[in-house]
Amino acid sequence: MFKNQLGEYAQKAGLRVPTYQVIKEGPPHDPKYKATVFVGDQIYESPTSFGNLKKAEHAAAEVALNALGTKLSLVIFFSFFLLKWSIMFIYLDMYRLLLLTIIYLFIFWGEI
């Protein structure tokens, strides 16, 4: 589930397909797997070792999605913040020009 979501996210973001590297630990009769996923120029690891290769890869994908989701939320927040301030400055500039026009007319024409 998380691997599919991560693949879709990478595709939509224009990144390369995530690649996984798995390290096998422990004795042959009880292997443990720890996965690392590479997304763009970032590296994300599964938090613990798992008894199943697929679970380790999904855990690494979940870590990556959580980290990327946080970054995406920050980008959206700051984009909205900048847009809001830009609109405010446009309105302030309009009022400034209106006020300067009124002052100009008053000075050169004497009355409005």
C-alpha positions in Angstrom: 0.0 0.0 0.0 2.7 2.6 1.0 5.0 1.5 -1.8 2.2 2.2 -4.4 1.4 5.6 -2.8 5.1 6.5 -2.8 5.4 5.5 -6.4 2.4 7.6 -7.4 3.7 10.6 -5.4 7.1 10.4 -7.1 5.5 10.2 -10.5 3.3 13.2 -9.9 6.2 15.2 -8.5 8.3 14.4 -11.5 10.8 12.3 -9.5 12.5 9.0 -10.5 10.8 5.8 -9.4 11.7 5.1 -5.8 14.4 2.4 -5.4 14.7 0.1 -2.4 17.8 -1.4 -0.8 17.3 -4.2 1.7 19.8 -5.4 4.3 19.4 -8.9 5.6 20.4 -9.3 9.3 20.4 -12.2 11.7 20.8 -16.0 11.4 19.5 -17.9 8.3 16.8 -19.6 10.3 15.4 -16.2 11.6 16.3 -13.4 9.1 15.4 -9.8 9.8 15.2 -7.2 7.1 15.8 -3.5 7.2 14.9 -1.4 4.1 16.1 1.9 2.7 14.2 3.8 0.0 15.8 6.4 -2.3 13.4 9.1 -3.5 14.9 11.9 -5.5 18.0 12.9 -3.6 16.6 11.8 -0.2 17.1 8.6 1.7 14.6 7.1 4.1 15.0 4.0 6.3 12.5 1.6 7.9 12.4 2.4 11.7 13.2 -1.2 12.8 14.0 -4.6 11.3 11.2 -6.8 10.1 10.8 -10.6 9.7 9.4 -10.0 6.3 11.0 -8.3 3.3 7.8 -6.7 2.1 7.0 -5.3 5.5 10.4 -3.6 5.7 10.0 -2.0 2.3 6.5 -0.8 3.2 7.8 0.7 6.5 10.5 2.6 4.6 7.9 3.9 2.1 5.7 5.0 5.0 8.6 6.9 6.6 9.2 8.6 3.2 5.6 9.5 2.6 5.3 11.0 6.1 8.5 13.1 5.6 7.4 14.2 2.1 3.9 15.0 3.2 5.3 17.3 5.9 7.5 19.1 3.3 4.5 19.4 1.0 2.3 20.9 3.7 5.0 23.5 4.5 5.3 24.4 0.9 1.5 24.8 0.5 1.4 26.9 3.8 4.2 29.3 2.7 2.8 29.6 -0.8 -0.6 30.6 0.6 1.1 33.0 3.1 3.1 34.7 0.3 0.0 34.9 -2.0 -2.0 36.6 0.8 0.7 39.1 1.5 1.2 39.8 -2.2 -2.5 40.6 -2.6 -2.4 42.9 0.4 0.5 44.8 -1.1 -1.3 45.2 -4.4 -4.3 46.7 -2.6 -2.0 49.0 -0.6 -0.3 50.2 -3.8 -3.6 50.9 -5.4 -4.7 53.0 -2.4 -1.3 54.8 -2.5 -1.8 55.7 -6.2 -5.3 56.9 -5.6 -4.1 59.1 -2.7 -1.3 60.5 -4.8 -3.7 61.3 -7.6 -6.0 63.2 -5.2 -3.1 65.1 -3.8 -1.8 66.0 -7.3 -5.3 67.2 -8.3 -5.7 69.2 -5.2 -2.2 70.9 -5.6 -2.5 71.7 -9.3 -6.2 72.4 -9.6 -6.9 73.8 -6.2 -10.0 71.9 -5.7 -11.3 68.4 -6.3 
